[in-house]
Amino acid sequence: MSNILQSDIWAKLQEHNGHTVVRGSGEGWNYMATVEGGSTGRYLYSPYGPEAENAAAFDAAIADMKRVAAEHKCWFIRVEPTNDRIWGQQSGEAFLAARGFKLSPRQIQPGHTQIIDLTLSEDELLKGMISSNRNLHRNIHKKGVTFEKSQNPEDVKILLHYLNETAERLGFNRQQDDYLMNVAKVLMPEDAATLFIVKVDGEPIGASLCYDSDDTRVYAHTAVSFDHRKLKAGNPLLSTIIMDAKEKGLKYMDLFGIAPNDDPNHEWAGFTQFKKSFGGESVAFPGTWDLPVSAQGYRAYQGIRAAREGLAQAKKLAQTKVLPAAQKTMSTVRTKVGK
């Protein structure tokens, strides 16, 4: 599988967003990384990288990343390797820990995902889905639902509208509008991103923005109108995206992020069940790991981060428990005084 997060077009996007981008390559390895951080310390981050064919190639890539990180005055490097040929029979976590890596306090790219093999026939892909998804894929047009593809960056505003609606209703943070518009402006002209729009009687009710590498499509950002939820249009939207990826000649469909071990209490449990209903195989990666370049600097980073998290938790506690309790007490006092 080729990884769009390590591609030239993704490097172009990061540069467009104002990041310092560095690249390195050698025998059996390569990486794209960005210089990140600020007041909590600078670090060199390689999303789903570095890419390496084996352990020796990985070690060579890390040596080069450490050199570059030192040049940019970074305290540590942050990596997310995904190729299990790097660590072989042992676990990726044990492999990284043995080399001095520390599990990052912030997990960035999903460590678990669902991959669909697009080299299967269309009939085989449909058989891998649950029956309700198959039925919706075949019959949703009878309800006036249609699907369109767009590579016009302006059309991403349809997605932004429904993302905002969904975020407000469910209370979660989402990617900012400016970021997604930049993604569209950079990736769409290069055929590396496509917007799939779902319509009812010609009117948009949702959309999905997908990213394409040389052989893999990533199901990245999706939102559908809550008012039209009874149509379950998000299901045939995804099956349409899958079939379109196959038609394009791609080999894999990455549904990008599921809960580990089918954990029913995980915050991703709901859409994990949704994604798995389209078939495919669950894949696990080691996750996000840090390797100090400066031991003193990394300790400072951990201390600053811990302090900030402590303040954030205290603020949340005050907003959700202390303040409401105080307001309730004051209300009781006013009632008694009024009597």
Phi and psi in degrees as GROMACS dihedral restraints (atoms count N, CA, C in turn):
[ dihedral_restraints ]
;  ai    aj    ak    al  type     phi  dphi    fc
    3     4     5     6     1   -90.0    20    10
    4     5     6     7     1   148.9    20    10
    6     7     8     9     1  -113.7    20    10
    7     8     9    10     1   114.5    20    10
    9    10    11    12     1   -63.4    20    10
   10    11    12    13     1   -26.9    20    10
   12    13    14    15     1   -71.1    20    10
   13    14    15    16     1   -10.3    20    10
   15    16    17    18     1  -112.6    20    10
   16    17    18    19     1    14.3    20    10
   18    19    20    21     1   -90.7    20    10
   19    20    21    22     1   166.3    20    10
   21    22    23    24     1   -63.3    20    10
   22    23    24    25     1   -38.3    20    10
   24    25    26    27     1   -68.6    20    10
   25    26    27    28     1   -32.8    20    10
   27    28    29    30     1   -71.2    20    10
   28    29    30    31     1   -34.6    20    10
   30    31    32    33     1   -62.8    20    10
   31    32    33    34     1   -40.1    20    10
   33    34    35    36     1   -62.5    20    10
   34    35    36    37     1   -41.1    20    10
   36    37    38    39     1   -62.1    20    10
   37    38    39    40     1   -44.5    20    10
   39    40    41    42     1   -63.4    20    10
   40    41    42    43     1   -39.8    20    10
   42    43    44    45     1   -64.9    20    10
   43    44    45    46     1   -40.5    20    10
   45    46    47    48     1   -61.2    20    10
   46    47    48    49     1   -32.5    20    10
   48    49    50    51     1   -84.7    20    10
   49    50    51    52     1     4.5    20    10
   51    52    53    54     1    93.5    20    10
   52    53    54    55     1     8.5    20    10
   54    55    56    57     1   -84.1    20    10
   55    56    57    58     1   149.6    20    10
   57    58    59    60     1   -81.7    20    10
   58    59    60    61     1   121.6    20    10
   60    61    62    63     1  -109.7    20    10
   61    62    63    64     1   134.9    20    10
   63    64    65    66     1  -126.2    20    10
   64    65    66    67     1   148.1    20    10
   66    67    68    69     1  -130.7    20    10
   67    68    69    70     1   148.6    20    10
   69    70    71    72     1  -145.5    20    10
   70    71    72    73     1   151.8    20    10
   72    73    74    75     1  -157.3    20    10
   73    74    75    76     1   156.1    20    10
   75    76    77    78     1  -164.4    20    10
   76    77    78    79     1  -164.3    20    10
   78    79    80    81     1   -68.5    20    10
   79    80    81    82     1   108.6    20    10
   81    82    83    84     1    81.2    20    10
   82    83    84    85     1    10.5    20    10
   84    85    86    87     1  -149.8    20    10
   85    86    87    88     1   157.0    20    10
   87    88    89    90     1  -163.6    20    10
   88    89    90    91     1   161.6    20    10
   90    91    92    93     1  -157.1    20    10
   91    92    93    94     1   153.8    20    10
   93    94    95    96     1  -119.7    20    10
   94    95    96    97     1   132.8    20    10
   96    97    98    99     1  -143.3    20    10
   97    98    99   100     1   157.4    20    10
   99   100   101   102     1  -123.8    20    10
  100   101   102   103     1   147.9    20    10
  102   103   104   105     1   -82.3    20    10
  103   104   105   106     1   121.8    20    10
  105   106   107   108     1  -121.7    20    10
  106   107   108   109     1   172.9    20    10
  108   109   110   111     1    97.1    20    10
  109   110   111   112     1   176.1    20    10
  111   112   113   114     1  -160.1    20    10
  112   113   114   115     1  -113.0    20    10
  114   115   116   117     1   -67.2    20    10
  115   116   117   118     1   -22.8    20    10
  117   118   119   120     1   -86.6    20    10
  118   119   120   121     1    -0.7    20    10
  120   121   122   123     1   116.4    20    10
  121   122   123   124     1   145.8    20    10
  123   124   125   126     1   -90.0    20    10
  124   125   126   127     1   148.5    20    10
  126   127   128   129     1  -150.0    20    10
  127   128   129   130     1   160.5    20    10
  129   130   131   132     1  -104.9    20    10
  130   131   132   133     1   119.1    20    10
  132   133   134   135     1  -115.5    20    10
  133   134   135   136     1   127.7    20    10
  135   136   137   138     1  -116.1    20    10
  136   137   138   139     1    99.9    20    10
  138   139   140   141     1   -66.3    20    10
  139   140   141   142     1   124.1    20    10
  141   142   143   144     1    50.3    20    10
  142   143   144   145     1    37.2    20    10
  144   145   146   147     1  -141.2    20    10
  145   146   147   148     1   178.1    20    10
  147   148   149   150     1   -74.3    20    10
  148   149   150   151     1   161.2    20    10
  150   151   152   153     1   -91.1    20    10
  151   152   153   154     1   130.2    20    10
  153   154   155   156     1  -150.4    20    10
  154   155   156   157     1   151.0    20    10
  156   157   158   159     1   -85.3    20    10
  157   158   159   160     1   -23.6    20    10
  159   160   161   162     1  -160.9    20    10
  160   161   162   163     1  -178.0    20    10
  162   163   164   165     1   -63.4    20    10
  163   164   165   166     1   -42.4    20    10
  165   166   167   168     1   -63.7    20    10
  166   167   168   169     1   -40.7    20    10
  168   169   170   171     1   -66.3    20    10
  169   170   171   172     1   -39.3    20    10
  171   172   173   174     1   -61.0    20    10
  172   173   174   175     1   -45.8    20    10
  174   175   176   177     1   -60.5    20    10
  175   176   177   178     1   -37.8    20    10
  177   178   179   180     1   -66.4    20    10
  178   179   180   181     1   -40.3    20    10
  180   181   182   183     1   -63.7    20    10
  181   182   183   184     1   -41.8    20    10
  183   184   185   186     1   -65.9    20    10
  184   185   186   187     1   -39.6    20    10
  186   187   188   189     1   -59.6    20    10
  187   188   189   190     1   -40.7    20    10
  189   190   191   192     1   -70.4    20    10
  190   191   192   193     1   -39.1    20    10
  192   193   194   195     1   -63.1    20    10
  193   194   195   196     1   -39.5    20    10
  195   196   197   198     1   -64.1    20    10
  196   197   198   199     1   -40.3    20    10
  198   199   200   201     1   -62.0    20    10
  199   200   201   202     1   -48.0    20    10
  201   202   203   204     1   -64.9    20    10
  202   203   204   205     1   -40.3    20    10
  204   205   206   207     1   -60.1    20    10
  205   206   207   208     1   -42.3    20    10
  207   208   209   210     1   -63.7    20    10
  208   209   210   211     1   -38.3    20    10
  210   211   212   213     1   -63.1    20    10
  211   212   213   214     1   -33.0    20    10
  213   214   215   216     1   -95.2    20    10
  214   215   216   217     1    12.2    20    10
  216   217   218   219     1    57.5    20    10
  217   218   219   220     1    41.0    20    10
  219   220   221   222     1   -89.7    20    10
  220   221   222   223     1   144.6    20    10
  222   223   224   225     1   -81.5    20    10
  223   224   225   226     1   -26.3    20    10
  225   226   227   228     1  -159.0    20    10
  226   227   228   229     1   168.0    20    10
  228   229   230   231     1  -111.5    20    10
  229   230   231   232     1   149.8    20    10
  231   232   233   234     1  -125.3    20    10
  232   233   234   235     1   124.4    20    10
  234   235   236   237     1  -130.9    20    10
  235   236   237   238     1   162.3    20    10
  237   238   239   240     1  -146.9    20    10
  238   239   240   241     1    63.8    20    10
  240   241   242   243     1   -62.7    20    10
  241   242   243   244     1   146.5    20    10
  243   244   245   246     1  -124.8    20    10
  244   245   246   247     1   -14.3    20    10
  246   247   248   249     1   -84.9    20    10
  247   248   249   250     1   112.5    20    10
  249   250   251   252     1   -69.9    20    10
  250   251   252   253     1    -7.5    20    10
  252   253   254   255     1   -69.2    20    10
  253   254   255   256     1   -18.3    20    10
  255   256   257   258     1   -65.7    20    10
  256   257   258   259     1   -46.5    20    10
  258   259   260   261     1  -103.3    20    10
  259   260   261   262     1    -7.3    20    10
  261   262   263   264     1    63.5    20    10
  262   263   264   265     1  -129.8    20    10
  264   265   266   267     1   -75.5    20    10
  265   266   267   268     1   -24.9    20    10
  267   268   269   270     1   -81.7    20    10
  268   269   270   271     1   171.1    20    10
  270   271   272   273     1   -76.9    20    10
  271   272   273   274     1   152.2    20    10
  273   274   275   276     1   -62.0    20    10
  274   275   276   277     1   -35.4    20    10
  276   277   278   279     1   -63.8    20    10
  277   278   279   280     1   -44.2    20    10
  279   280   281   282     1   -65.9    20    10
  280   281   282   283     1   -39.1    20    10
  282   283   284   285     1   -59.8    20    10
  283   284   285   286     1   -47.6    20    10
  285   286   287   288     1   -69.9    20    10
  286   287   288   289     1   -42.2    20    10
  288   289   290   291     1   -61.0    20    10
  289   290   291   292     1   -38.2    20    10
  291   292   293   294     1   -65.1    20    10
  292   293   294   295     1   -20.9    20    10
  294   295   296   297     1   -98.7    20    10
  295   296   297   298     1    12.7    20    10
  297   298   299   300     1    90.5    20    10
  298   299   300   301     1     3.9    20    10
  300   301   302   303     1   -73.7    20    10
  301   302   303   304     1   151.8    20    10
  303   304   305   306     1  -122.8    20    10
  304   305   306   307     1   136.8    20    10
  306   307   308   309     1   -58.6    20    10
  307   308   309   310     1   125.9    20    10
  309   310   311   312     1   -66.0    20    10
  310   311   312   313     1   142.2    20    10
  312   313   314   315     1   -68.5    20    10
  313   314   315   316     1   -14.2    20    10
  315   316   317   318     1  -125.5    20    10
  316   317   318   319     1   110.2    20    10
  318   319   320   321     1   -83.1    20    10
  319   320   321   322     1   123.7    20    10
  321   322   323   324     1   -99.3    20    10
  322   323   324   325     1   -78.1    20    10
  324   325   326   327     1   -75.6    20    10
  325   326   327   328     1   150.6    20    10
  327   328   329   330     1   -57.4    20    10
  328   329   330   331     1   134.4    20    10
  330   331   332   333     1   -86.9    20    10
  331   332   333   334     1    -9.4    20    10
  333   334   335   336     1  -135.7    20    10
  334   335   336   337     1   138.6    20    10
  336   337   338   339     1  -150.0    20    10
  337   338   339   340     1   172.4    20    10
  339   340   341   342     1  -118.0    20    10
  340   341   342   343     1   123.9    20    10
  342   343   344   345     1  -114.1    20    10
  343   344   345   346     1   131.2    20    10
  345   346   347   348     1  -109.0    20    10
  346   347   348   349     1   132.3    20    10
  348   349   350   351     1   -82.2    20    10
  349   350   351   352     1   108.2    20    10
  351   352   353   354     1   -82.7    20    10
  352   353   354   355     1    -2.1    20    10
  354   355   356   357     1   -77.6    20    10
  355   356   357   358     1   -10.0    20    10
  357   358   359   360     1   -67.4    20    10
  358   359   360   361     1   158.0    20    10
  360   361   362   363     1   -70.8    20    10
  361   362   363   364     1   164.4    20    10
  363   364   365   366     1   -60.3    20    10
  364   365   366   367     1   -41.0    20    10
  366   367   368   369     1   -62.2    20    10
  367   368   369   370     1   -40.3    20    10
  369   370   371   372     1   -67.5    20    10
  370   371   372   373     1   -37.9    20    10
  372   373   374   375     1   -63.4    20    10
  373   374   375   376     1   -42.4    20    10
  375   376   377   378     1   -67.2    20    10
  376   377   378   379     1   -37.8    20    10
  378   379   380   381     1   -65.3    20    10
  379   380   381   382     1   -26.9    20    10
  381   382   383   384     1   -74.1    20    10
  382   383   384   385     1   -14.3    20    10
  384   385   386   387     1   -89.5    20    10
  385   386   387   388     1   157.4    20    10
  387   388   389   390     1   -68.5    20    10
  388   389   390   391     1   158.3    20    10
  390   391   392   393     1   -60.1    20    10
  391   392   393   394     1   -36.9    20    10
  393   394   395   396     1   -65.0    20    10
  394   395   396   397     1   -34.6    20    10
  396   397   398   399     1   -67.9    20    10
  397   398   399   400     1   -40.6    20    10
  399   400   401   402     1   -61.0    20    10
  400   401   402   403     1   -45.3    20    10
  402   403   404   405     1   -63.9    20    10
  403   404   405   406     1   -42.1    20    10
  405   406   407   408     1   -64.6    20    10
  406   407   408   409     1   -40.9    20    10
  408   409   410   411     1   -59.4    20    10
  409   410   411   412     1   -40.4    20    10
  411   412   413   414     1   -82.9    20    10
  412   413   414   415     1   -27.4    20    10
  414   415   416   417     1  -121.1    20    10
  415   416   417   418     1    -3.8    20    10
  417   418   419   420     1   -61.0    20    10
  418   419   420   421     1   -26.7    20    10
  420   421   422   423     1   -62.7    20    10
  421   422   423   424     1   -23.0    20    10
  423   424   425   426     1   -67.1    20    10
  424   425   426   427     1   -16.6    20    10
  426   427   428   429     1  -100.9    20    10
  427   428   429   430     1    15.1    20    10
  429   430   431   432     1    80.5    20    10
  430   431   432   433     1    14.8    20    10
  432   433   434   435     1   -92.9    20    10
  433   434   435   436     1   130.9    20    10
  435   436   437   438     1  -131.5    20    10
  436   437   438   439     1   164.9    20    10
  438   439   440   441     1  -130.6    20    10
  439   440   441   442     1   137.0    20    10
  441   442   443   444     1  -130.0    20    10
  442   443   444   445     1   151.0    20    10
  444   445   446   447     1  -106.0    20    10
  445   446   447   448     1   145.0    20    10
  447   448   449   450     1  -143.0    20    10
  448   449   450   451     1   143.5    20    10
  450   451   452   453     1  -124.5    20    10
  451   452   453   454     1    30.0    20    10
  453   454   455   456     1   -95.2    20    10
  454   455   456   457     1   113.3    20    10
  456   457   458   459     1   -53.5    20    10
  457   458   459   460     1   -30.8    20    10
  459   460   461   462     1   -64.0    20    10
  460   461   462   463     1   -27.4    20    10
  462   463   464   465     1   -69.8    20    10
  463   464   465   466     1   -15.0    20    10
  465   466   467   468     1   -62.8    20    10
  466   467   468   469     1   -19.4    20    10
  468   469   470   471     1   -60.6    20    10
  469   470   471   472     1   -26.3    20    10
  471   472   473   474     1   -63.0    20    10
  472   473   474   475     1   -47.0    20    10
  474   475   476   477     1   -62.8    20    10
  475   476   477   478     1   -43.6    20    10
  477   478   479   480     1   -59.1    20    10
  478   479   480   481     1   -39.9    20    10
  480   481   482   483     1   -59.3    20    10
  481   482   483   484     1   -48.1    20    10
  483   484   485   486     1   -78.7    20    10
  484   485   486   487     1   -27.2    20    10
  486   487   488   489     1   -63.9    20    10
  487   488   489   490     1   -42.6    20    10
  489   490   491   492     1   -65.2    20    10
  490   491   492   493     1   -41.9    20    10
  492   493   494   495     1   -60.6    20    10
  493   494   495   496     1   -44.0    20    10
  495   496   497   498     1   -69.0    20    10
  496   497   498   499     1   -42.4    20    10
  498   499   500   501     1   -62.9    20    10
  499   500   501   502     1   -40.4    20    10
  501   502   503   504     1   -67.1    20    10
  502   503   504   505     1   -37.7    20    10
  504   505   506   507     1   -72.4    20    10
  505   506   507   508     1   -39.8    20    10
  507   508   509   510     1   -98.9    20    10
  508   509   510   511     1   -11.9    20    10
  510   511   512   513     1    71.1    20    10
  511   512   513   514     1    45.0    20    10
  513   514   515   516     1  -123.1    20    10
  514   515   516   517     1   159.5    20    10
  516   517   518   519     1   -84.1    20    10
  517   518   519   520     1   143.1    20    10
  519   520   521   522     1  -131.5    20    10
  520   521   522   523     1   170.3    20    10
  522   523   524   525     1   -62.1    20    10
  523   524   525   526     1   140.9    20    10
  525   526   527   528     1   -69.2    20    10
  526   527   528   529     1   152.8    20    10
  528   529   530   531     1   -56.8    20    10
  529   530   531   532     1   -44.6    20    10
  531   532   533   534     1   -60.1    20    10
  532   533   534   535     1   -40.6    20    10
  534   535   536   537     1   -63.7    20    10
  535   536   537   538     1   -47.4    20    10
  537   538   539   540     1   -67.9    20    10
  538   539   540   541     1   -33.6    20    10
  540   541   542   543     1   -66.4    20    10
  541   542   543   544     1   -39.2    20    10
  543   544   545   546     1   -64.3    20    10
  544   545   546   547     1   -40.8    20    10
  546   547   548   549     1   -56.2    20    10
  547   548   549   550     1   -48.3    20    10
  549   550   551   552     1   -62.5    20    10
  550   551   552   553     1   -44.2    20    10
  552   553   554   555     1   -66.2    20    10
  553   554   555   556     1   -32.3    20    10
  555   556   557   558     1   -88.2    20    10
  556   557   558   559     1   -45.3    20    10
  558   559   560   561     1   -84.2    20    10
  559   560   561   562     1   -36.4    20    10
  561   562   563   564     1   -61.9    20    10
  562   563   564   565     1   -44.6    20    10
  564   565   566   567     1   -63.4    20    10
  565   566   567   568     1   -18.9    20    10
  567   568   569   570     1   -97.8    20    10
  568   569   570   571     1    10.7    20    10
  570   571   572   573     1    59.0    20    10
  571   572   573   574     1    29.3    20    10
  573   574   575   576     1  -104.0    20    10
  574   575   576   577     1    -2.7    20    10
  576   577   578   579     1  -147.7    20    10
  577   578   579   580     1   142.6    20    10
  579   580   581   582     1  -138.4    20    10
  580   581   582   583     1   138.7    20    10
  582   583   584   585     1  -100.1    20    10
  583   584   585   586     1   126.6    20    10
  585   586   587   588     1  -104.7    20    10
  586   587   588   589     1   122.2    20    10
  588   589   590   591     1  -109.8    20    10
  589   590   591   592     1   130.6    20    10
  591   592   593   594     1  -102.8    20    10
  592   593   594   595     1   132.8    20    10
  594   595   596   597     1  -127.7    20    10
  595   596   597   598     1   152.6    20    10
  597   598   599   600     1  -120.6    20    10
  598   599   600   601     1   118.5    20    10
  600   601   602   603     1    52.2    20    10
  601   602   603   604     1    39.2    20    10
  603   604   605   606     1    87.0    20    10
  604   605   606   607     1    -4.8    20    10
  606   607   608   609     1  -105.1    20    10
  607   608   609   610     1   131.1    20    10
  609   610   611   612     1   -63.1    20    10
  610   611   612   613     1   136.0    20    10
  612   613   614   615     1  -127.1    20    10
  613   614   615   616     1     8.3    20    10
  615   616   617   618     1   167.0    20    10
  616   617   618   619     1   173.2    20    10
  618   619   620   621     1  -162.3    20    10
  619   620   621   622     1   162.3    20    10
  621   622   623   624     1  -139.2    20    10
  622   623   624   625     1   129.9    20    10
  624   625   626   627     1  -102.4    20    10
  625   626   627   628     1   121.6    20    10
  627   628   629   630     1  -118.8    20    10
  628   629   630   631     1   150.0    20    10
  630   631   632   633     1  -111.8    20    10
  631   632   633   634     1   139.6    20    10
  633   634   635   636     1  -119.9    20    10
  634   635   636   637     1   128.9    20    10
  636   637   638   639     1   -99.3    20    10
  637   638   639   640     1  -162.6    20    10
  639   640   641   642     1   -62.5    20    10
  640   641   642   643     1   -34.3    20    10
  642   643   644   645     1  -135.9    20    10
  643   644   645   646     1     3.7    20    10
  645   646   647   648     1  -134.6    20    10
  646   647   648   649     1   134.7    20    10
  648   649   650   651     1  -103.5    20    10
  649   650   651   652     1   135.4    20    10
  651   652   653   654     1  -109.9    20    10
  652   653   654   655     1   125.6    20    10
  654   655   656   657     1   -82.1    20    10
  655   656   657   658     1    97.7    20    10
  657   658   659   660     1   -99.4    20    10
  658   659   660   661     1   -57.6    20    10
  660   661   662   663     1  -134.9    20    10
  661   662   663   664     1   124.9    20    10
  663   664   665   666     1  -142.1    20    10
  664   665   666   667     1   141.9    20    10
  666   667   668   669     1  -154.4    20    10
  667   668   669   670     1   138.2    20    10
  669   670   671   672     1  -130.7    20    10
  670   671   672   673     1   146.6    20    10
  672   673   674   675     1   -54.6    20    10
  673   674   675   676     1   129.2    20    10
  675   676   677   678     1   -68.1    20    10
  676   677   678   679     1   -31.6    20    10
  678   679   680   681     1   -64.3    20    10
  679   680   681   682     1   -23.5    20    10
  681   682   683   684     1  -107.2    20    10
  682   683   684   685     1    24.2    20    10
  684   685   686   687     1   -61.5    20    10
  685   686   687   688     1   -28.9    20    10
  687   688   689   690     1   -66.3    20    10
  688   689   690   691     1   -20.3    20    10
  690   691   692   693     1   -72.5    20    10
  691   692   693   694     1   -22.8    20    10
  693   694   695   696     1    52.1    20    10
  694   695   696   697     1    43.9    20    10
  696   697   698   699     1   -67.3    20    10
  697   698   699   700     1   -21.7    20    10
  699   700   701   702     1   -64.0    20    10
  700   701   702   703     1   -26.9    20    10
  702   703   704   705     1   -70.6    20    10
  703   704   705   706     1   -54.9    20    10
  705   706   707   708     1   -68.7    20    10
  706   707   708   709     1   -21.4    20    10
  708   709   710   711     1   -61.6    20    10
  709   710   711   712     1   -46.9    20    10
  711   712   713   714     1   -68.8    20    10
  712   713   714   715     1   -41.9    20    10
  714   715   716   717     1   -63.8    20    10
  715   716   717   718     1   -33.3    20    10
  717   718   719   720     1   -66.1    20    10
  718   719   720   721     1   -41.2    20    10
  720   721   722   723     1   -61.9    20    10
  721   722   723   724     1   -41.6    20    10
  723   724   725   726     1   -63.7    20    10
  724   725   726   727     1   -47.6    20    10
  726   727   728   729     1   -67.5    20    10
  727   728   729   730     1   -34.0    20    10
  729   730   731   732     1   -66.4    20    10
  730   731   732   733     1   -38.8    20    10
  732   733   734   735     1   -63.1    20    10
  733   734   735   736     1   -40.2    20    10
  735   736   737   738     1   -63.5    20    10
  736   737   738   739     1   -45.0    20    10
  738   739   740   741     1   -61.3    20    10
  739   740   741   742     1   -32.6    20    10
  741   742   743   744     1   -72.3    20    10
  742   743   744   745     1   -15.6    20    10
  744   745   746   747     1    98.4    20    10
  745   746   747   748     1     9.7    20    10
  747   748   749   750     1   -74.6    20    10
  748   749   750   751     1   157.6    20    10
  750   751   752   753     1  -103.3    20    10
  751   752   753   754     1   -22.4    20    10
  753   754   755   756     1  -136.8    20    10
  754   755   756   757     1   148.1    20    10
  756   757   758   759     1  -119.2    20    10
  757   758   759   760     1   115.7    20    10
  759   760   761   762     1  -100.2    20    10
  760   761   762   763     1   113.2    20    10
  762   763   764   765     1   -80.2    20    10
  763   764   765   766     1    -1.8    20    10
  765   766   767   768     1    57.1    20    10
  766   767   768   769     1    75.1    20    10
  768   769   770   771     1   105.8    20    10
  769   770   771   772     1   112.6    20    10
  771   772   773   774     1  -137.0    20    10
  772   773   774   775     1   164.8    20    10
  774   775   776   777     1   -71.7    20    10
  775   776   777   778     1   143.3    20    10
  777   778   779   780     1   -70.4    20    10
  778   779   780   781     1   137.3    20    10
  780   781   782   783     1    56.5    20    10
  781   782   783   784     1    31.2    20    10
  783   784   785   786     1    52.5    20    10
  784   785   786   787     1    35.2    20    10
  786   787   788   789     1   -61.6    20    10
  787   788   789   790     1   113.9    20    10
  789   790   791   792     1   -69.8    20    10
  790   791   792   793     1   -16.4    20    10
  792   793   794   795     1   -96.3    20    10
  793   794   795   796     1    -3.6    20    10
  795   796   797   798     1   -70.2    20    10
  796   797   798   799     1   147.1    20    10
  798   799   800   801     1   -62.6    20    10
  799   800   801   802     1   -19.3    20    10
  801   802   803   804     1   -97.6    20    10
  802   803   804   805     1     9.3    20    10
  804   805   806   807     1   -57.2    20    10
  805   806   807   808     1   -42.4    20    10
  807   808   809   810     1   -62.2    20    10
  808   809   810   811     1   -53.4    20    10
  810   811   812   813     1   -79.2    20    10
  811   812   813   814     1   -11.9    20    10
  813   814   815   816     1   -66.4    20    10
  814   815   816   817     1   -45.7    20    10
  816   817   818   819     1   -60.7    20    10
  817   818   819   820     1   -40.8    20    10
  819   820   821   822     1   -61.5    20    10
  820   821   822   823     1   -48.5    20    10
  822   823   824   825     1   -65.8    20    10
  823   824   825   826     1   -40.5    20    10
  825   826   827   828     1   -68.6    20    10
  826   827   828   829     1   -18.4    20    10
  828   829   830   831     1   -71.3    20    10
  829   830   831   832     1    -5.2    20    10
  831   832   833   834     1  -102.0    20    10
  832   833   834   835     1     8.7    20    10
  834   835   836   837     1    85.2    20    10
  835   836   837   838     1  -163.6    20    10
  837   838   839   840     1    93.9    20    10
  838   839   840   841     1  -169.0    20    10
  840   841   842   843     1  -126.2    20    10
  841   842   843   844     1   136.8    20    10
  843   844   845   846     1   -79.3    20    10
  844   845   846   847     1   132.9    20    10
  846   847   848   849     1  -126.5    20    10
  847   848   849   850     1   138.3    20    10
  849   850   851   852     1  -117.7    20    10
  850   851   852   853     1   138.6    20    10
  852   853   854   855     1  -114.0    20    10
  853   854   855   856     1   163.4    20    10
  855   856   857   858     1   -64.8    20    10
  856   857   858   859     1   -23.9    20    10
  858   859   860   861     1   102.0    20    10
  859   860   861   862     1  -159.9    20    10
  861   862   863   864     1   -98.8    20    10
  862   863   864   865     1   126.9    20    10
  864   865   866   867     1  -130.7    20    10
  865   866   867   868     1   147.2    20    10
  867   868   869   870     1  -113.2    20    10
  868   869   870   871     1   143.7    20    10
  870   871   872   873     1  -126.9    20    10
  871   872   873   874     1   114.5    20    10
  873   874   875   876     1   -61.2    20    10
  874   875   876   877     1   137.6    20    10
  876   877   878   879     1   -97.3    20    10
  877   878   879   880     1   -37.0    20    10
  879   880   881   882     1  -120.4    20    10
  880   881   882   883     1   112.9    20    10
  882   883   884   885     1   -60.0    20    10
  883   884   885   886     1   -42.5    20    10
  885   886   887   888     1   -65.4    20    10
  886   887   888   889     1   -42.2    20    10
  888   889   890   891     1   -64.1    20    10
  889   890   891   892     1   -40.7    20    10
  891   892   893   894     1   -67.4    20    10
  892   893   894   895     1   -36.9    20    10
  894   895   896   897     1   -63.0    20    10
  895   896   897   898     1   -39.4    20    10
  897   898   899   900     1   -63.9    20    10
  898   899   900   901     1   -42.3    20    10
  900   901   902   903     1   -59.1    20    10
  901   902   903   904     1   -46.1    20    10
  903   904   905   906     1   -62.3    20    10
  904   905   906   907     1   -40.4    20    10
  906   907   908   909     1   -65.8    20    10
  907   908   909   910     1   -44.7    20    10
  909   910   911   912     1   -64.3    20    10
  910   911   912   913     1   -43.3    20    10
  912   913   914   915     1   -64.2    20    10
  913   914   915   916     1   -43.3    20    10
  915   916   917   918     1   -61.5    20    10
  916   917   918   919     1   -40.5    20    10
  918   919   920   921     1   -64.7    20    10
  919   920   921   922     1   -42.3    20    10
  921   922   923   924     1   -65.5    20    10
  922   923   924   925     1   -40.8    20    10
  924   925   926   927     1   -65.3    20    10
  925   926   927   928     1   -37.0    20    10
  927   928   929   930     1   -62.9    20    10
  928   929   930   931     1   -42.5    20    10
  930   931   932   933     1   -65.4    20    10
  931   932   933   934     1   -39.8    20    10
  933   934   935   936     1   -65.0    20    10
  934   935   936   937     1   -41.4    20    10
  936   937   938   939     1   -66.2    20    10
  937   938   939   940     1   -39.0    20    10
  939   940   941   942     1   -64.5    20    10
  940   941   942   943     1   -40.3    20    10
  942   943   944   945     1   -64.9    20    10
  943   944   945   946     1   -42.9    20    10
  945   946   947   948     1   -63.5    20    10
  946   947   948   949     1   -41.8    20    10
  948   949   950   951     1   -61.5    20    10
  949   950   951   952     1   -42.4    20    10
  951   952   953   954     1   -64.2    20    10
  952   953   954   955     1   -39.9    20    10
  954   955   956   957     1   -73.2    20    10
  955   956   957   958     1   -35.7    20    10
  957   958   959   960     1   -95.0    20    10
  958   959   960   961     1   -23.9    20    10
  960   961   962   963     1  -126.6    20    10
  961   962   963   964     1   -53.7    20    10
  963   964   965   966     1   -65.1    20    10
  964   965   966   967     1   -50.7    20    10
  966   967   968   969     1   -63.3    20    10
  967   968   969   970     1   -48.1    20    10
  969   970   971   972     1   -58.7    20    10
  970   971   972   973     1   -38.3    20    10
  972   973   974   975     1   -65.3    20    10
  973   974   975   976     1   -41.6    20    10
  975   976   977   978     1   -65.1    20    10
  976   977   978   979     1   -40.6    20    10
  978   979   980   981     1   -64.3    20    10
  979   980   981   982     1   -39.4    20    10
  981   982   983   984     1   -64.1    20    10
  982   983   984   985     1   -42.4    20    10
  984   985   986   987     1   -62.1    20    10
  985   986   987   988     1   -45.0    20    10
  987   988   989   990     1   -63.2    20    10
  988   989   990   991     1   -37.5    20    10
  990   991   992   993     1   -63.9    20    10
  991   992   993   994     1   -39.9    20    10
  993   994   995   996     1   -65.1    20    10
  994   995   996   997     1   -42.4    20    10
  996   997   998   999     1   -61.5    20    10
  997   998   999  1000     1   -44.9    20    10
  999  1000  1001  1002     1   -63.1    20    10
 1000  1001  1002  1003     1   -38.0    20    10
 1002  1003  1004  1005     1   -63.4    20    10
 1003  1004  1005  1006     1   -44.1    20    10
 1005  1006  1007  1008     1   -66.4    20    10
 1006  1007  1008  1009     1   -40.7    20    10
 1008  1009  1010  1011     1   -63.7    20    10
 1009  1010  1011  1012     1   -39.7    20    10
 1011  1012  1013  1014     1   -62.1    20    10
 1012  1013  1014  1015     1   -33.5    20    10
